[in-house]
Each structure stands twice: as C-alpha cells, then as structure tokens.
Amino acid sequence: MKDAGRIDMLRLLHFHIGSQLTDIKRIKNAMKEAARVYAKVHQMKVPIDLLDVGGGMAVDYDGSKTAFDSSANYTAQEFANDVIYVIKQVCDDENVPHPTIIQESGRFLSAYHAILVTNVLDEIETVVEDITPIEIDEDDPQVVIELGDLRETITIKNYREYYHDALEHREELFTLVQPGPDLAGGSRQR
C-alpha cells in the first residue's frame, strides 16, 4: 500500500478471536495481543484508528455461569470493561492513541429469542459487616493499587468481574515474588 501511495486508506485492523469463548481469561489475553498489534502497526506510521475485536462473546445457554462449552463465566458488562481496559493499558504503555473499538456480537445479540416472565417469590439479602480498612501508598506496585481499588469498589453487580480481575492480579503477584537465597546459602522454596 505504501508503494501504491495508498497507506492512508488503511484505517481498520480486524482481529477476530473466535466464537463462543466461554472463559474471560482467554478474551483478555487475546485483547492484549490485538492491542499490541494495533500499537505496532500505528507505530509504523500507518494511520489506523479503528480496531475491530470481532465476536467471541459467549452465550450462557445452560445458566451455569462457568467456562463450560455451553456457558460463559462473565457478563456482557465484564466483557466490555475488560476489552476497553486491556486495550487502553496497552495503548498507554505503547504511547499510541486509543482506537475506536468495533465489536461483532452476533451470537450474543441474537441467541436469546425467547423470554420467560414469572413472579418474584422471594429475595435473598446479603449483609456484609464492616471490613478492616487498609492503607495503600502511591509507591506500592500497580497490581497492589488495583487490588485495593477492587476491594473498595466491589458491588453485587460487579463481583464476578472483580473476582476474575483479582485472580489475574493474584497470578501477577506471584510473578513479582521471586525466591531468593536463605541465610545458609541454599535457596528458599515457595
């Protein structure tokens, strides 16, 4: 396209990761890769400003809210939050402008072709006692700051998304802690 003088016509990067992706972790990993490719292409002076993240958003057919083939362990809101957050993080790290994001949720939009209407018989209320406050310093690792933010802003509506985020942060914390030599000159076990 450069040789033809048409590089200015390349505006969109399409990244389709598959269909019925039931585990949010796979989606987050794919979005990191999509954002990295977008950033690298943008850094090559290609004027793309649209990132099509394709489909993949799963339908929870069996209602189990799990990563089984006929379910999904995330909500539409968590999907949207994670896609936006991951792409923003990578673009900020790579110092490129944020793209306009396009998403193709065909299955998710059309799968529910029937509804069930029923009376609510009862409601369960969960009471959480006050939790011990924690102090986070601005020079703490970013993962610790984000875990503190999750703790302070969790609600009944976002608990599943925050659980997934906390699991990912937990894995990241393990990578921050490296075993070192003990006083006897050996090595410590984790």
KELO-802856 format. One record per residue (C-alpha): residue number from 1; x, y, z. Coordinates in steps of 0.1 Angstrom, whole numbers, plus 2048, in hexadecimal, padded with zeros to 3 digits. Layout:
residues N
<keza><n>NUM</n><u>X</u><v>Y</v><w>Z</w></keza>
...
***
This chain:
residues 190
<keza><n>1</n><u>800</u><v>800</v><w>800</w></keza>
<keza><n>2</n><u>81D</u><v>817</v><w>807</w></keza>
<keza><n>3</n><u>82C</u><v>810</v><w>7E4</w></keza>
<keza><n>4</n><u>80A</u><v>818</v><w>7D5</w></keza>
<keza><n>5</n><u>807</u><v>838</v><w>7E9</w></keza>
<keza><n>6</n><u>7E7</u><v>82B</v><w>7FA</w></keza>
<keza><n>7</n><u>7F3</u><v>825</v><w>81E</w></keza>
<keza><n>8</n><u>7DB</u><v>841</v><w>829</w></keza>
<keza><n>9</n><u>7BE</u><v>82A</v><w>81F</w></keza>
<keza><n>10</n><u>7C7</u><v>810</v><w>839</w></keza>
<keza><n>11</n><u>7B2</u><v>81A</v><w>857</w></keza>
<keza><n>12</n><u>7A6</u><v>7FA</v><w>868</w></keza>
<keza><n>13</n><u>7B6</u><v>7DC</v><w>878</w></keza>
<keza><n>14</n><u>79F</u><v>7BE</v><w>87A</w></keza>
<keza><n>15</n><u>7A7</u><v>7A5</v><w>896</w></keza>
<keza><n>16</n><u>78E</u><v>788</v><w>898</w></keza>
<keza><n>17</n><u>796</u><v>771</v><w>8B5</w></keza>
<keza><n>18</n><u>77C</u><v>756</v><w>8B0</w></keza>
<keza><n>19</n><u>758</u><v>74D</v><w>8BA</w></keza>
<keza><n>20</n><u>748</u><v>744</v><w>8DB</w></keza>
<keza><n>21</n><u>767</u><v>74C</v><w>8F0</w></keza>
<keza><n>22</n><u>75B</u><v>741</v><w>912</w></keza>
<keza><n>23</n><u>778</u><v>74C</v><w>928</w></keza>
<keza><n>24</n><u>77F</u><v>771</v><w>92E</w></keza>
<keza><n>25</n><u>7A4</u><v>76A</v><w>933</w></keza>
<keza><n>26</n><u>7A8</u><v>75E</v><w>90E</w></keza>
<keza><n>27</n><u>796</u><v>77E</v><w>903</w></keza>
<keza><n>28</n><u>7AD</u><v>795</v><w>918</w></keza>
<keza><n>29</n><u>7CC</u><v>783</v><w>90A</w></keza>
<keza><n>30</n><u>7BF</u><v>787</v><w>8E6</w></keza>
<keza><n>31</n><u>7B7</u><v>7AC</v><w>8EB</w></keza>
<keza><n>32</n><u>7DB</u><v>7B2</v><w>8F8</w></keza>
<keza><n>33</n><u>7E8</u><v>7A3</v><w>8D8</w></keza>
<keza><n>34</n><u>7D0</u><v>7B6</v><w>8C2</w></keza>
<keza><n>35</n><u>7D9</u><v>7D7</v><w>8D3</w></keza>
<keza><n>36</n><u>7FF</u><v>7CF</v><w>8CF</w></keza>
<keza><n>37</n><u>7FA</u><v>7C9</v><w>8AA</w></keza>
<keza><n>38</n><u>7E5</u><v>7E9</v><w>8A7</w></keza>
<keza><n>39</n><u>801</u><v>7FD</v><w>8BA</w></keza>
<keza><n>40</n><u>81D</u><v>7EF</v><w>8A4</w></keza>
<keza><n>41</n><u>80A</u><v>7F6</v><w>884</w></keza>
<keza><n>42</n><u>803</u><v>819</v><w>890</w></keza>
<keza><n>43</n><u>828</u><v>81E</v><w>899</w></keza>
<keza><n>44</n><u>830</u><v>814</v><w>875</w></keza>
<keza><n>45</n><u>81F</u><v>835</v><w>86B</w></keza>
<keza><n>46</n><u>800</u><v>824</v><w>85E</w></keza>
<keza><n>47</n><u>7E3</u><v>83A</v><w>866</w></keza>
<keza><n>48</n><u>7CB</u><v>81F</v><w>874</w></keza>
<keza><n>49</n><u>7B3</u><v>82C</v><w>88D</w></keza>
<keza><n>50</n><u>799</u><v>810</v><w>88E</w></keza>
<keza><n>51</n><u>79E</u><v>7EE</v><w>8A0</w></keza>
<keza><n>52</n><u>784</u><v>7D3</v><w>899</w></keza>
<keza><n>53</n><u>786</u><v>7BA</v><w>8B5</w></keza>
<keza><n>54</n><u>76F</u><v>7A2</v><w>8A3</w></keza>
<keza><n>55</n><u>756</u><v>78C</v><w>8B4</w></keza>
<keza><n>56</n><u>75C</u><v>771</v><w>8CD</w></keza>
<keza><n>57</n><u>744</u><v>77C</v><w>8E8</w></keza>
<keza><n>58</n><u>735</u><v>75D</v><w>8F6</w></keza>
<keza><n>59</n><u>711</u><v>755</v><w>8FE</w></keza>
<keza><n>60</n><u>709</u><v>745</v><w>920</w></keza>
<keza><n>61</n><u>6F2</u><v>72B</v><w>911</w></keza>
<keza><n>62</n><u>6F1</u><v>714</v><w>930</w></keza>
<keza><n>63</n><u>6F0</u><v>730</v><w>94A</w></keza>
<keza><n>64</n><u>70E</u><v>722</v><w>95E</w></keza>
<keza><n>65</n><u>724</u><v>741</v><w>95A</w></keza>
<keza><n>66</n><u>742</u><v>72B</v><w>954</w></keza>
<keza><n>67</n><u>75D</u><v>726</v><w>93A</w></keza>
<keza><n>68</n><u>74B</u><v>706</v><w>92C</w></keza>
<keza><n>69</n><u>744</u><v>705</v><w>907</w></keza>
<keza><n>70</n><u>71F</u><v>70F</v><w>90B</w></keza>
<keza><n>71</n><u>725</u><v>72B</v><w>924</w></keza>
<keza><n>72</n><u>73A</u><v>74A</v><w>92B</w></keza>
<keza><n>73</n><u>74C</u><v>754</v><w>94B</w></keza>
<keza><n>74</n><u>747</u><v>779</v><w>945</w></keza>
<keza><n>75</n><u>72C</u><v>793</v><w>93E</w></keza>
<keza><n>76</n><u>728</u><v>7AA</v><w>920</w></keza>
<keza><n>77</n><u>732</u><v>7C7</v><w>937</w></keza>
<keza><n>78</n><u>752</u><v>7B5</v><w>942</w></keza>
<keza><n>79</n><u>75A</u><v>7AD</v><w>91E</w></keza>
<keza><n>80</n><u>757</u><v>7D1</v><w>914</w></keza>
<keza><n>81</n><u>76A</u><v>7DE</v><w>933</w></keza>
<keza><n>82</n><u>787</u><v>7C5</v><w>92D</w></keza>
<keza><n>83</n><u>78A</u><v>7CC</v><w>908</w></keza>
<keza><n>84</n><u>78B</u><v>7F2</v><w>90D</w></keza>
<keza><n>85</n><u>7A3</u><v>7EF</v><w>92B</w></keza>
<keza><n>86</n><u>7BB</u><v>7D8</v><w>91B</w></keza>
<keza><n>87</n><u>7BD</u><v>7EC</v><w>8FA</w></keza>
<keza><n>88</n><u>7C1</u><v>80C</v><w>90D</w></keza>
<keza><n>89</n><u>7DD</u><v>7FE</v><w>922</w></keza>
<keza><n>90</n><u>7F1</u><v>7F2</v><w>904</w></keza>
<keza><n>91</n><u>7EB</u><v>812</v><w>8F1</w></keza>
<keza><n>92</n><u>7F6</u><v>827</v><w>90E</w></keza>
<keza><n>93</n><u>815</u><v>811</v><w>913</w></keza>
<keza><n>94</n><u>81E</u><v>813</v><w>8EE</w></keza>
<keza><n>95</n><u>815</u><v>839</v><w>8ED</w></keza>
<keza><n>96</n><u>7FD</u><v>836</v><w>8D0</w></keza>
<keza><n>97</n><u>7DA</u><v>845</v><w>8CD</w></keza>
<keza><n>98</n><u>7BD</u><v>831</v><w>8D9</w></keza>
<keza><n>99</n><u>7AA</u><v>821</v><w>8BC</w></keza>
<keza><n>100</n><u>785</u><v>822</v><w>8B5</w></keza>
<keza><n>101</n><u>77A</u><v>7FF</v><w>8BE</w></keza>
<keza><n>102</n><u>762</u><v>7EA</v><w>8AA</w></keza>
<keza><n>103</n><u>753</u><v>7CA</v><w>8B7</w></keza>
<keza><n>104</n><u>73E</u><v>7B0</v><w>8A4</w></keza>
<keza><n>105</n><u>728</u><v>79E</v><w>8BE</w></keza>
<keza><n>106</n><u>711</u><v>78C</v><w>8A6</w></keza>
<keza><n>107</n><u>70C</u><v>76D</v><w>8BA</w></keza>
<keza><n>108</n><u>708</u><v>780</v><w>8DA</w></keza>
<keza><n>109</n><u>6EE</u><v>798</v><w>8CB</w></keza>
<keza><n>110</n><u>6D9</u><v>77E</v><w>8BA</w></keza>
<keza><n>111</n><u>6DB</u><v>75F</v><w>8CF</w></keza>
<keza><n>112</n><u>6C0</u><v>769</v><w>8E8</w></keza>
<keza><n>113</n><u>6A1</u><v>766</v><w>8D2</w></keza>
<keza><n>114</n><u>689</u><v>75E</v><w>8EE</w></keza>
<keza><n>115</n><u>682</u><v>76B</v><w>911</w></keza>
<keza><n>116</n><u>672</u><v>75E</v><w>931</w></keza>
<keza><n>117</n><u>65D</u><v>774</v><w>946</w></keza>
<keza><n>118</n><u>656</u><v>76A</v><w>96A</w></keza>
<keza><n>119</n><u>64E</u><v>778</v><w>98C</w></keza>
<keza><n>120</n><u>66A</u><v>77F</v><w>9A5</w></keza>
<keza><n>121</n><u>663</u><v>769</v><w>9C3</w></keza>
<keza><n>122</n><u>67E</u><v>774</v><w>9DB</w></keza>
<keza><n>123</n><u>69F</u><v>787</v><w>9DD</w></keza>
<keza><n>124</n><u>6BF</u><v>77E</v><w>9EE</w></keza>
<keza><n>125</n><u>6D1</u><v>79A</v><w>9FF</w></keza>
<keza><n>126</n><u>6F6</u><v>797</v><w>A08</w></keza>
<keza><n>127</n><u>703</u><v>7AD</v><w>A24</w></keza>
<keza><n>128</n><u>729</u><v>7B3</v><w>A25</w></keza>
<keza><n>129</n><u>738</u><v>7BF</v><w>A45</w></keza>
<keza><n>130</n><u>750</u><v>7DC</v><w>A45</w></keza>
<keza><n>131</n><u>772</u><v>7D1</v><w>A38</w></keza>
<keza><n>132</n><u>793</u><v>7DC</v><w>A46</w></keza>
<keza><n>133</n><u>7A1</u><v>7FB</v><w>A33</w></keza>
<keza><n>134</n><u>7C2</u><v>7F8</v><w>A21</w></keza>
<keza><n>135</n><u>7DB</u><v>812</v><w>A17</w></keza>
<keza><n>136</n><u>7EA</u><v>812</v><w>9F5</w></keza>
<keza><n>137</n><u>807</u><v>829</v><w>9EC</w></keza>
<keza><n>138</n><u>80C</u><v>838</v><w>9CA</w></keza>
<keza><n>139</n><u>82E</u><v>827</v><w>9C7</w></keza>
<keza><n>140</n><u>81F</u><v>804</v><w>9CC</w></keza>
<keza><n>141</n><u>820</u><v>7EE</v><w>9AD</w></keza>
<keza><n>142</n><u>804</u><v>7F5</v><w>994</w></keza>
<keza><n>143</n><u>7F5</u><v>7D3</v><w>99A</w></keza>
<keza><n>144</n><u>7F1</u><v>7DA</v><w>9BF</w></keza>
<keza><n>145</n><u>7E1</u><v>7FC</v><w>9B8</w></keza>
<keza><n>146</n><u>7C8</u><v>7EB</v><w>9A0</w></keza>
<keza><n>147</n><u>7C0</u><v>7D0</v><w>9B9</w></keza>
<keza><n>148</n><u>7B9</u><v>7EB</v><w>9D3</w></keza>
<keza><n>149</n><u>7A2</u><v>7FC</v><w>9BA</w></keza>
<keza><n>150</n><u>78F</u><v>7DB</v><w>9B4</w></keza>
<keza><n>151</n><u>78B</u><v>7D7</v><w>9D9</w></keza>
<keza><n>152</n><u>77D</u><v>7FA</v><w>9DE</w></keza>
<keza><n>153</n><u>765</u><v>7FA</v><w>9C0</w></keza>
<keza><n>154</n><u>757</u><v>7D6</v><w>9BF</w></keza>
<keza><n>155</n><u>731</u><v>7D4</v><w>9BD</w></keza>
<keza><n>156</n><u>717</u><v>7B9</v><w>9B8</w></keza>
<keza><n>157</n><u>716</u><v>7C3</v><w>993</w></keza>
<keza><n>158</n><u>73B</u><v>7C0</v><w>98C</w></keza>
<keza><n>159</n><u>747</u><v>7A5</v><w>9A4</w></keza>
<keza><n>160</n><u>74C</u><v>78B</v><w>988</w></keza>
<keza><n>161</n><u>761</u><v>7A2</v><w>973</w></keza>
<keza><n>162</n><u>775</u><v>7AD</v><w>991</w></keza>
<keza><n>163</n><u>77B</u><v>789</v><w>99B</w></keza>
<keza><n>164</n><u>78A</u><v>782</v><w>979</w></keza>
<keza><n>165</n><u>79F</u><v>7A2</v><w>97B</w></keza>
<keza><n>166</n><u>7AB</u><v>798</v><w>99E</w></keza>
<keza><n>167</n><u>7B5</u><v>775</v><w>992</w></keza>
<keza><n>168</n><u>7CA</u><v>785</v><w>976</w></keza>
<keza><n>169</n><u>7DA</u><v>79D</v><w>98F</w></keza>
<keza><n>170</n><u>7E1</u><v>780</v><w>9A6</w></keza>
<keza><n>171</n><u>7F4</u><v>76F</v><w>98A</w></keza>
<keza><n>172</n><u>807</u><v>78F</v><w>983</w></keza>
<keza><n>173</n><u>811</u><v>792</v><w>9A7</w></keza>
<keza><n>174</n><u>821</u><v>76F</v><w>9A6</w></keza>
<keza><n>175</n><u>837</u><v>77C</v><w>98A</w></keza>
<keza><n>176</n><u>842</u><v>799</v><w>99F</w></keza>
<keza><n>177</n><u>84E</u><v>782</v><w>9BB</w></keza>
<keza><n>178</n><u>86E</u><v>770</v><w>9B1</w></keza>
<keza><n>179</n><u>87E</u><v>756</v><w>9C8</w></keza>
<keza><n>180</n><u>8A0</u><v>761</v><w>9D5</w></keza>
<keza><n>181</n><u>8BD</u><v>752</v><w>9E9</w></keza>
<keza><n>182</n><u>8B8</u><v>74A</v><w>A0D</w></keza>
<keza><n>183</n><u>8D1</u><v>752</v><w>A29</w></keza>
<keza><n>184</n><u>8E1</u><v>72F</v><w>A25</w></keza>
<keza><n>185</n><u>8EA</u><v>735</v><w>A01</w></keza>
<keza><n>186</n><u>8CF</u><v>71E</v><w>9F3</w></keza>
<keza><n>187</n><u>8AF</u><v>72A</v><w>9E2</w></keza>
<keza><n>188</n><u>88D</u><v>72F</v><w>9F1</w></keza>
<keza><n>189</n><u>86F</u><v>71C</v><w>9E5</w></keza>
<keza><n>190</n><u>84F</u><v>72E</v><w>9DD</w></keza>
***
